[in-house]
């Protein structure tokens, strides 16, 4: 089906270059190619496949909007995707979208809502969710609980995510969960430990995640590098922290991702008390240059 081919292509672009690279084109494709198909009549088999594919591409469109910082638009597309899954009772895809909404809520500082959405994903997917799906659902719950400084809850959720992922090979997963590999779970855990102000654990997991992240996930690798830099700084190692952040900026200079920019800006703010240090000045200059080049 052409829609699934388009979904795979835009998903790949999103991971490699950030949501800004293909968002406008994807939005046009969804409006003018996908939505009109949903108004026609089909057999149950064809209709189910069509609505499932439409839900997946709506979720990707939501992700790209989220990544460029258009959170209201992202929410609208996530809700649209949810409605499409309800038509065909695809609870696995519906739960995947809920988990993504949890991720966005946590990013926006809505930690209680983020935890609720992650738990809703787990509950809603019961009976359909694979171990791989449950691993990412519980990882998102752990992220929310870590942001809320719920140490016990976050530790429990991280352990559950790891246990679920250990069984990931025992079930066949849909293509849209292909990105949930070991590096993805480890990367989420590194974020948790960073937010819990436990830099030793965060550095260990961030290094592992970075080493295992494939080149097709350039944005994810940039996140891992920035979490490592933040954790190194939190551990008192300014020199290596700035070096790691500089590497992330250099490797991520083509990313059109508001989320990646925020990681970098958060780090710059964290090291601002050391702005007179040559390495920090050089990093700030490099960030300014990279942003100017991206806007050209």
C-alpha positions in Angstrom: 0.0 0.0 0.0 1.3 3.4 -1.0 0.5 5.0 2.3 2.7 2.6 4.2 5.5 3.3 1.8 5.1 7.0 2.4 4.9 6.5 6.1 8.2 4.5 6.1 9.9 7.2 4.0 8.8 10.1 6.2 9.6 8.2 9.4 13.1 7.7 8.1 13.5 11.4 7.2 12.2 12.3 10.6 14.8 10.2 12.5 17.6 11.3 10.2 17.0 15.0 9.6 14.4 16.0 12.2 10.7 16.7 11.9 11.2 20.0 10.1 12.6 18.3 7.0 9.5 16.6 5.8 6.6 18.0 7.9 5.1 20.3 5.3 5.2 17.8 2.6 3.8 15.1 4.8 1.0 17.3 5.9 0.0 18.0 2.3 0.1 14.3 1.5 -2.1 13.4 4.5 -4.7 16.1 3.6 -4.8 15.5 -0.2 -4.0 11.8 -0.6 -4.9 10.0 2.6 -8.0 11.8 4.0 -10.0 11.5 0.7 -9.5 7.8 0.7 -11.2 7.5 4.1 -14.5 8.8 2.7 -14.9 6.0 0.2 -16.5 2.5 0.7 -14.4 -0.6 1.0 -14.7 -4.2 2.1 -14.0 -4.8 5.8 -10.5 -6.1 5.1 -9.5 -3.3 2.8 -11.1 -0.7 5.1 -9.3 -2.0 8.2 -5.9 -1.9 6.4 -6.6 1.6 5.1 -7.6 3.0 8.5 -4.6 1.3 10.2 -2.3 2.9 7.6 -3.9 6.3 8.0 -3.6 6.1 11.8 0.1 5.3 11.5 0.8 8.3 9.1 -1.3 10.6 11.4 1.0 9.5 14.3 4.1 10.3 12.3 2.6 13.6 11.3 2.0 14.3 15.0 5.6 13.4 15.8 7.0 15.7 13.2 4.8 18.6 14.4 6.0 17.8 18.0 9.6 17.8 16.9 9.3 21.3 15.3 7.6 22.7 18.3 4.1 23.0 17.0 2.5 21.3 20.0 -1.1 22.2 19.4 -0.9 20.8 15.9 0.8 17.7 17.1 -1.9 17.1 19.6 -4.6 17.4 16.9 -2.9 14.8 14.8 -2.4 12.4 17.7 -6.1 12.7 18.5 -6.9 12.1 14.9 -4.8 9.0 14.9 -6.4 7.8 18.1 -9.9 8.2 16.5 -8.8 6.2 13.5 -7.6 3.3 15.7 -10.9 3.3 17.5 -12.8 2.7 14.3 -10.9 -0.6 13.7 -10.2 -1.4 17.4 -6.5 -1.3 16.9 -5.6 -1.0 20.5 -1.9 -1.5 20.0 -1.6 1.5 17.7 -3.9 3.5 19.9 -1.7 2.7 22.9 1.4 3.6 20.9 -0.1 7.1 20.2 -1.0 7.5 23.9 2.6 6.7 24.8 3.8 9.4 22.3 1.4 11.9 23.9 2.9 11.0 27.2 6.4 11.8 25.8 5.1 15.1 24.6 3.4 16.0 27.9 6.6 15.2 29.8 8.6 17.4 27.4 6.1 20.2 28.2 6.5 19.8 31.9 3.1 18.1 32.4 4.5 15.3 34.5 1.3 14.1 36.1 -0.5 13.9 32.7 2.5 12.2 31.2 2.4 9.5 33.8 -1.3 9.0 33.3 -1.0 8.8 29.6 1.8 6.2 29.8 -0.3 4.1 32.2 -3.3 4.5 29.9 -1.1 3.1 27.1 -0.2 0.1 29.2 -3.8 -0.5 30.2 -5.3 0.2 26.8 -2.9 -2.2 25.0 -3.5 -5.1 27.4 -4.1 -8.2 25.3 -2.7 -6.7 22.1 0.6 -5.0 23.1 3.8 -7.0 22.5 6.7 -7.0 25.0 8.5 -4.5 22.8 5.5 -2.1 22.9 5.2 -2.5 26.7 8.9 -1.8 27.1 8.5 1.6 25.4 5.2 2.4 27.2 6.9 1.7 30.6 10.0 3.6 29.6 7.8 6.7 28.9 6.2 6.2 32.3 9.7 6.1 33.9 10.5 9.4 32.1 7.5 11.1 33.6 8.1 9.8 37.1 11.7 10.8 36.9 10.8 14.3 35.9 8.4 14.3 38.9 11.3 13.1 41.1 9.4 10.0 42.1 12.5 7.9 42.7 10.7 4.7 43.7 8.1 4.9 40.9 10.8 5.7 38.3 13.0 2.8 39.5 10.1 0.4 39.3 9.1 1.6 35.8 12.7 1.4 34.5 13.1 -2.1 35.8 9.8 -3.1 34.2 10.9 -1.6 30.8 14.1 -3.6 30.9 12.2 -6.8 31.8 9.7 -6.3 29.0 12.4 -5.6 26.5 14.2 -8.9 27.5 11.2 -10.6 26.0 11.0 -8.4 22.8 12.1 -11.2 20.5 9.3 -13.5 21.6 6.6 -11.7 19.5 6.2 -10.3 16.1 5.9 -6.5 16.1 4.4 -4.0 13.6 6.9 -2.0 11.6 6.2 1.2 13.5 7.8 -0.3 16.5 11.1 -1.1 14.7 12.8 1.9 16.3 12.3 0.4 19.8 15.6 -1.4 20.0 18.0 -1.9 22.9 19.6 1.5 22.3 16.2 3.2 22.4 15.3 1.7 25.8 18.8 2.4 27.2 18.6 6.0 26.0 15.3 6.5 27.7 16.8 5.2 30.9 19.8 7.5 30.6 17.3 10.4 30.5 15.6 9.1 33.6 18.9 9.0 35.6 19.8 12.5 34.3 16.5 13.9 35.6 17.0 12.1 38.9 20.4 13.8 39.2 22.3 10.5 39.2 25.1 11.3 36.7 27.1 8.1 37.1 24.2 5.9 36.0 23.1 8.4 33.4 26.6 8.6 31.8 26.9 4.8 31.7 23.5 4.4 29.9 24.0 7.4 27.6 27.4 6.1 26.5 25.9 2.6 25.8 23.0 4.1 23.9 25.2 6.3 21.8 27.4 3.4 20.9 24.5 1.2 19.9 22.4 3.9 18.0 22.6 3.4 14.2 23.4 6.3 11.8 19.8 6.3 10.5 18.8 7.6 13.9 20.8 10.8 13.8 18.5 12.8 16.0 18.3 10.1 18.6 22.1 10.0 18.7 22.2 13.8 19.2 19.9 13.4 22.2 22.1 10.7 23.6 25.2 12.9 23.2 23.5 15.8 24.9 22.3 13.7 27.8 25.8 12.4 28.2 27.2 16.0 28.1 24.6 17.1 30.8 25.5 14.2 33.0 29.2 14.8 32.6 28.7 18.4 33.7 26.5 17.2 36.6 29.3 15.0 37.6 31.7 17.9 37.7 33.6 17.3 34.4 33.2 20.5 32.5 35.9 19.8 29.9 34.5 16.5 28.7 30.9 17.8 28.9 31.7 20.7 26.5 33.6 18.4 24.2 30.7 16.0 24.1 28.2 18.8 23.5 30.4 20.2 20.7 30.5 16.8 19.0 26.7 16.6 19.2 26.3 20.0 17.7 28.8 19.2 14.9 27.1 15.9 14.1 23.6 17.4 14.4 24.1 20.5 12.4 21.6 19.4 9.7 18.9 18.5 12.1 15.7 20.5 11.8 14.5 19.7 15.3 13.3 22.1 17.9 13.7 19.4 20.5 17.4 19.0 19.6 17.8 22.8 19.8 16.3 22.7 23.3 18.7 20.1 24.5 21.6 22.3 23.3 20.1 25.4 24.8 19.5 23.7 28.1 23.1 22.7 28.2 24.3 26.2 27.3 22.2 27.5 30.2 23.5 24.9 32.6 27.2 25.9 31.8 26.5 29.6 31.6 28.3 30.2 34.9 31.5 29.1 33.0 30.9 31.3 30.0 34.3 32.8 30.3 36.0 29.4 29.8 37.5 29.1 26.3 35.8 25.8 25.6 32.4 27.1 26.5 32.9 30.3 24.4 33.9 28.1 21.5 30.8 25.9 21.9 28.5 29.0 22.0 30.2 30.3 18.9 29.7 27.0 17.2 26.0 26.8 18.1 25.5 30.3 16.7 27.2 29.4 13.5 25.3 26.1 13.1 21.9 27.8 13.6 22.8 30.5 11.1 23.8 27.9 8.5 20.6 26.0 9.1 18.5 29.1 8.5 20.2 30.0 5.2 
